[in-house]
Amino acid sequence: MAKTSVRQLAVSGLRVLVRADFNVPLDGQQRITDDLRIRQFLPTLEDLVRRGARVVLMSHLGRPTGDPAQDRRLSLRPVAHQLRELTGRPCCFASDCVGAEAVAASRALTDGQTLLLENLRFHEAETIIDKAKKNPDGKLTAEQEQKRAEFARGLVALADLYVNDAFGTCHRPHVSMYDVPAALGAGKRAVGFLIEKEIKYLGDALQSPRHPFVAILGGAKVSDKIGVIRNLLKTVDRVLVGGAMMFTFWAAQNRSVGRSLCERDKLDLARELIQQGGDKLVLPVDCVAAAELKPDAATRVVEGEVPADLMGLDIGPRTRELFARHIGTAATIVWNGPLGAFETRPFYHGTYAAAKAIADATERGAISVIAGGDSAAAVEQARQANRVSHISTGGGASLEFLEGRRFASLDIIDDA
């Protein structure tokens, strides 16, 4: 999936409309509590500025409701301020992402200047394609199509060139992700350095991994990971399963799981995956259980049946050792989903142990990809983030990429 890179565009003196991912967490006072996504975007921004581009940035933030009083807290103004702080340069701000003010502000830019547009999702048209699923025929109505087209024209009016560097939204064919580059046409569309890195690490892991290839899958539900497991089983040497979804697999093996989270309606599916996976699918051999999910809970290591009054909340010590042995032999590692309720102190050991094992393997030469928001947070909390090869910026996008799905927003970008 090699795509034209931003470095291949001649940008001097031209308005470059960049789709970034500034969907950052804010506190109640509109202060950014974690600017990682902004910092990860800076290499693309710095390259464009250095080469004399007139940079127009667009992004979404949160899920606006349409209520102006509530939506004011989702303004991108704090991001403009943070960009000024991080770059030491001015960053203009437009109070809308389309319309006369935005057009005038984009045309007023000089070489190397930056403009940030207001939240794309303040306009219903940005995500209107999502409503097609709710329509009887699965298609947008004529009125919805018109809104979509008008919004796309409004954004295209701000651009000479287009760069997509918002991997976290690549699985959504929204107007800023698909319609705008489609309208600009060939020769004017590229990906930024962040997406380029995502494609390299995730793409290489799926298409040409070094073996042994070990995948670690956690999280709550088997149903969320069906496509990932099936796709990975084609290429991996081992899939290590943890998180609450382990109990659906245990129940499928006719083991009592007590009060553990379990998808009873997915037991047949779990049995099918166990059969399909064979010795590639590695299930936990023990768990850490408690009566309650709270920091001072009394814990118990359980092998076999989980007592009726307890729920499993982490993988156990024998499983940590088992997983660490598999990870230690790997040349390629992909991790999606925590292995326990790591946010609550007694139940972090399994997830932290996996993070350390992955980091140690990376230092020995393995390629490691952390795919998914919770996994990324876990690696950060375990203080192993700087010891892995790549931490993906996309939650749902990473998951769908691992399922082998194609993204229309990337397909529309010019091939390298």
N, C-alpha and C positions, 0 to 999 in steps of 0.2 A: 504494500500500500504506500509506495513512495510518492510523496506529493511535492509540488513546487514549494520551496521554502521562501520565507520572507527575505532571506539573504539574496535570492535570485531576482527579486524585483528591483527595477530602477525607480527609486522613490523620490529623488530630489525635486523639490518644488511642487509635488503632487499631494493631494489630500488622500491619506490612507485611512480608510474606515476599519477599525480593528474591533472585532468582537472579543472582549475579554471576559473573564469570570471574576467579578468583584462581589460575589454573593458571600459577603463576610458577616460574621456575627457582630451584633451591636448590643450595647446595654440600653437601659431605659433613657439615657441622656444622649443617645446617638453618638456614643463613643465606640470606636472599633475595638473589640476585645481580642481579636486575633487577625493580624494582617498578613498571614502566610500567603494567601492567594494573591495579594497585591505584590508581595515581594517576589513570588515565583514568576510573575509576569514581567518584571523589570528588564530582564535581558532583551526581550522583544522590543519594549519601549525604547531602551537605550540605543539599540541598533538603529531604529527608525529615526530617532532624534539626531544621532551622530551623522546620519547620511542625508540630513536635510529634508526629511518628510514633514508634512503638515498633518499631524496625527489627530484623528478624531476617534475617541474611545467610546464604546457603548457596552452596556452590561445590564443584567437584571439584578435585583436584590429582593429576596423574599418572595412572598406571594400576596401582592396587593389585592385588596378586597373591592376597590372602587369607592370606598368611603374616604373622602379627602382628609378628614380629621385623623383617621387611623393610619392612612397611607403616608402621611408626612414623615413618620418615623422610618420609612423605607426609602427616603431620599438618598441619592448617591453623593450629596454634598460632602459628607464626612470622608468619602473616598478621595475626592478632589483634594481635600486638606491633607490627607495622608500621603498622596502622591507628591504634593509639594514638600512635605517633610522628608520623604525618602529620597527624592531626586535633587532637592535643593533648587528647583526651578519652578516658575509659575505654572499653574494648570488652570486654564479657563474653565468655566462651568456654564452650561446652558440649561435653563430651567425646564426645557422640554427636549425630547429626542428628535422630533420632527417639527416642521413649520418654519415660519419666517425667521424667528430668532435663531434657531439652530443653523439654518442655511447661511444667514448673515455672519454668525460666529465662525462657521467653517471657512467662509470666504475671506474673513479678516485675518486668518492665521498666516503667519510668515514661516519660512523654513525653520524647522526645529522646534516649533511651538506645539503645544498640546491642548486639546479641548476634550472635556468629559461631558457626555450627554446625560440627561436625567434618566432615571429608571425606565428601561424599555417596557416593563410590564405594567406601567401606569396606563398603557394602551392595551385594551383587550385584544386588539388585532395581532399583537406579537405572538400570543399563544392560541390563537383562534383555531388553528389546525387540530388542537386537542379535542375540540367540540365535535369534530366529525364523527368520533367514535360514539357519541351520544345521539346522533341523528339516525332516523330509521333506516336510511340507505347507506349509512357509513360515510357519507360525503358532506362537504360543506354546502350550505344553501347558497343561492346566488348572492344574497345580501352579505353573507359571511365572506364569500370569495371577493366581493368588491372591497370590503373593509381591509382584507388581507392585502389586496393589490395596491390600494391607496397608501397603506402604511409602508409597504415595500418601496413604493415610488418616493415617499418622503425620506426614507433612509438613503436610497440610492442618490438622491440629490446632494448628499453630503460627501460623496465619494468619487475619486478617480480610480482607486484600487481598493481591494478588500483583503484583509488578513483575519483568519480565524485562529484564535489562541485560547479558546474556551472549551477545553476537553470535557469538563464536567457537564456541559450541555449538549455535547455532540450527538447524543442519542435522541435529541428532540428536534424535529424538523421545523423549528419555529422560523418566523420571518427573517430575523437577524442572522439565523444560522444557515438558511437554505435559499429563501426567495431573493435576498439581496445579492449573494454571489451569482445566482442563476441569472439575474437581470443584468449584471455587469458584463458577463460573458467571458470567454476564454482569454487567457493572457493577462488577466487582471486579478487572479485569485491565488492566494497562497496560505500556508499555515505558518504560525509563529513557532518560536523555538520550544515552547512548552508542549504543544501538540506534537511537534516533530519528535521530541523525546518520548512522549507517551506511545506513539506509533512504533518507535524503535524497540522499546523494552517490551511492551505488551505484544506487539506483532511478532517480534523474534521469539518470545516465549511460546507462542502458539504455533508458529509456522516452521521455525528451525531451532528448536531448543537443544542445548547441550544436555546430554544424558549422563547420569540419572536425573530425571526431571521429577521433582516432588511438588505437589500442590497441597496447600493446607486450607481447608474450608471450615469456617465456623459460622456463627450467627444463630438465629432463632429457628428458622423454618427450612425444612427440606424443600418445600414448594418454591422458595425463593432461589434455590440453587440447582433445580432440576437440569436446566439447560447447561449450566456451567459444568456440573458433574459429567453429564453425557458427552459434552464436547471435549473436556479434558481427558476423559478415559481413552480417547483415540490416540493421545500422544504421551501421556504421563507414564511414569513407572510406578508411582504411588500417589494416592489421594488420602491425606490424613484428615479425618472428620472429627470435629469438636463442636463446642458450643451447644446450645440447647437442642439443636437438631439431632445430636447424637442419640437422644432419648427416643426419637421416632424410630431410628434404626434399631435400638435395643428392643423397643416394644415389638418391632417387626420380627425379632428373633424370639418372641414370646417371653421376654424378660419383664418383670415388674419394674415400673419406673416411678412408683409412688406418686407424689404430687408434682413431678417434673413437667415442664412444658413439653407437650407431645401432640403432634398432629395425627389424631386417631384416624382421620379420613385419608391419610397418606401412607398407611401401613403397607398396602399392596405395592405402591410405588417404591417404597423403601426396599421391600423384598426384591422387586425387579432390579433395582440399582445394585443391591448386594450380589445378586446372581450375575448381572452384567459386569460388575467390577471385579469379581473373583478376588485373587490375592492382591490386586492393585488397590482395593479399597481397604483402608486400615481404620478400624473402629477402636475407640477407647476401651481399655480393659478395667478401668476403675474411674470413680468420680468423687468429688468432694460435695457432700450433701449437708443441708441444714433445714431446720423447720421454717426459717424466715430469711428473706433477703434483706439483711441489715448489717451494719458494720460490726456490731458486737455479737453476732450470731454464733452459737456453739456449732462447730463443724465436725463432720465425721467422714472418714474415708470409707467408701462403699465399693466392694467388689461383688458382682453378681446382682442380686435383687435389691432394689432401692426400697427401704421400708415405707409403708403406706403413709406415715406422717411426715416424711421428709421429701425434699426436692433436690435434684442434682443441680449444682450451680457452677461447677468448674470441672475440668478434667483432673484426675487424680495423679499422685506421684509416680506410679508405675507407668501411666500413659505419658507423662511428661518425659520420662526416660526413653520410652519407646519412640515417641515422636522425635526427640533430639537425636537418636541414632539414625533415623531415616533422613532427617534434615542434614546431619553431618556428612552423609555420603553424597549429597546432591550437588550437581553442577548448575542446575537451574531450579529456582524456587519461586513459586507464586503463592501469595497468601491473601485470602479474602475472608474476613470475618473473625471476630475474637473467639477464643476457645472457652470463655466463661464470662460471668458477669463481672468483668474486670474493673468496672467503675466503683464497685463496692469492695472495700479493702480485703476481706478474707478470701475473695474469689478471683484475685488477680494473678495468682501464681502460674497457672497454666499458660495464660496469654503472655505474660512477661518471660516465661521460660522459652516459649516459642520464639519470641522476638530476639532473645539473646542467642539462641541456637542459630537462627537465620543470620544474625550479624556475624557470629563466629565463622559460619560457613562462607559468608561473603569475603571475610578477610583471608580465607584460605583459597579464594579464587572463584567461588560460585557467583552467578548472576542472580540477584534477588529483586523481586518486584512486589511491593506492598500495594494491593489494589483494593480500594474501598475506604470510606471515611472512618469507620470504627477501627479498622486495622491500622490506618495511619495514625489515629489518635493514640492507639495502644502503643505503637512503636515510639511515638513521641514521649508518652508518659513513662515508658520503660527506659528512656534515655538511650535508645539504640538507633535513632533516626539517621544520625550521621555515619552509621556503620553498614547501611544497606545500599544497594545499587540505585534503586528508584522507588519513590513513593508517589503513586498515581494521585492526580488531583481530582479524579472523577469517581464519584460513588456509584450511582446507577450506571453511568457510562462505562466504568471499568467492568462492572458485572456483565453488562450486555456484550462488551467487547470479548470477554472471556467465553461467553456463550457462542461466539462465532458470528454474531449478527453484523450486518453491514449498516453503516450510518450514511444516510442521504446527505447529511451536512459535510461529510468528508468526501463522498463520491463526487460531489459537484466541484470540489477544488481541483485545479489543473494537476494532472499527473506530472511527476518530475521528468 
